Amino acid sequence: MDSPLLLIVTGPPCAGKNTLARRLALALNLPLVTKDDLKELLFETVGWTDRAWSKRLGQAAYESMSYFIDTQLAACYPLILECNFHSMIQVDTSSSDLAPQDAFLEIIRLHR
């Protein structure tokens, strides 16, 4: 069985990550998970109070992304992920905590 693809689009804020990731998902017909989309869903569901709460929701969004990665790749389904990872983890092209060793990991880093 072929290794599933985990394509990560990352970079600083306002670098075009979301635009590129959405175009790639459409062109490749792959599911896309973005931290901002997950965080917005959490905001709409549980509300917002202050910056500390926003950070907690951000952490919950990262945890949700991890869940999506695990379930998609366990089923050998490819996935595109978009997020600014520098604040939570270091994404290294040679290895990553994000992807199991049997997944094909491709990282696109954008710069301003």
C-alpha positions in Angstrom: 0.0 0.0 0.0 1.3 3.5 -0.9 2.1 5.9 1.9 -0.5 8.6 2.4 0.5 12.2 1.6 0.5 14.8 4.3 1.1 18.2 2.6 1.7 21.0 5.0 1.5 24.6 4.0 3.1 26.9 6.6 4.6 30.3 7.0 4.1 33.6 8.8 0.8 35.5 9.0 -0.4 37.1 5.7 2.1 35.1 3.6 -0.7 33.5 1.4 -0.9 30.1 3.2 -4.6 29.8 3.1 -4.9 30.9 -0.5 -2.3 28.4 -1.7 -3.6 25.6 0.4 -7.2 26.1 -0.9 -6.0 26.1 -4.5 -3.9 23.0 -3.9 -6.8 21.2 -2.3 -9.1 22.1 -5.2 -6.5 21.2 -7.8 -5.5 17.9 -6.2 -9.0 17.1 -4.9 -7.7 16.6 -1.4 -9.3 17.5 2.0 -8.0 20.6 3.6 -7.8 21.3 7.4 -6.8 24.8 8.5 -6.2 26.0 12.1 -8.2 29.2 11.4 -11.3 27.3 10.2 -11.2 25.1 13.3 -10.7 28.0 15.6 -13.6 29.9 14.0 -15.8 26.9 14.5 -14.8 26.8 18.2 -15.4 30.5 18.6 -18.9 30.1 17.1 -19.7 27.1 19.3 -18.2 28.1 22.7 -17.8 31.8 22.3 -15.0 34.2 23.1 -14.0 36.1 26.2 -10.4 37.4 26.2 -6.9 36.8 24.7 -6.2 34.0 27.2 -9.4 32.2 26.1 -8.4 32.8 22.4 -5.1 31.1 23.1 -6.9 28.1 24.7 -9.1 27.8 21.6 -6.0 28.0 19.4 -4.5 25.1 21.4 -7.8 23.2 21.0 -7.6 23.8 17.2 -4.1 22.4 17.1 -5.2 19.3 19.0 -8.1 18.9 16.6 -5.7 19.2 13.6 -3.7 16.4 15.2 -6.8 14.3 15.4 -7.6 14.8 11.7 -4.0 13.9 10.8 -4.1 10.7 12.8 -7.5 9.6 11.5 -6.9 10.5 7.8 -3.4 9.0 7.6 -4.4 5.9 9.6 -7.0 5.2 6.9 -4.3 5.9 4.2 -6.1 9.0 3.0 -4.0 12.1 1.9 -4.5 15.4 3.6 -3.5 19.1 3.2 -2.8 21.0 6.4 -2.5 24.8 6.6 -1.2 26.6 9.7 1.4 28.8 11.1 3.3 26.1 13.0 6.2 28.1 14.4 4.5 29.0 17.6 3.6 25.5 18.6 6.1 23.1 17.0 9.0 23.0 14.7 8.3 21.5 11.4 11.4 19.8 10.0 11.5 18.4 6.4 13.5 15.3 7.6 11.1 14.3 10.4 8.1 15.6 12.1 5.9 14.7 15.1 2.9 15.5 12.9 3.2 12.5 10.5 3.7 8.8 11.2 6.9 7.4 9.7 5.0 5.6 7.0 3.4 8.9 5.7 4.9 10.9 2.8 5.5 14.3 4.3 5.8 17.3 2.0 6.2 20.8 3.5 5.7 24.1 1.7 7.1 27.1 3.6 6.0 30.5 2.5 7.8 33.7 3.3 6.6 37.3 3.1 
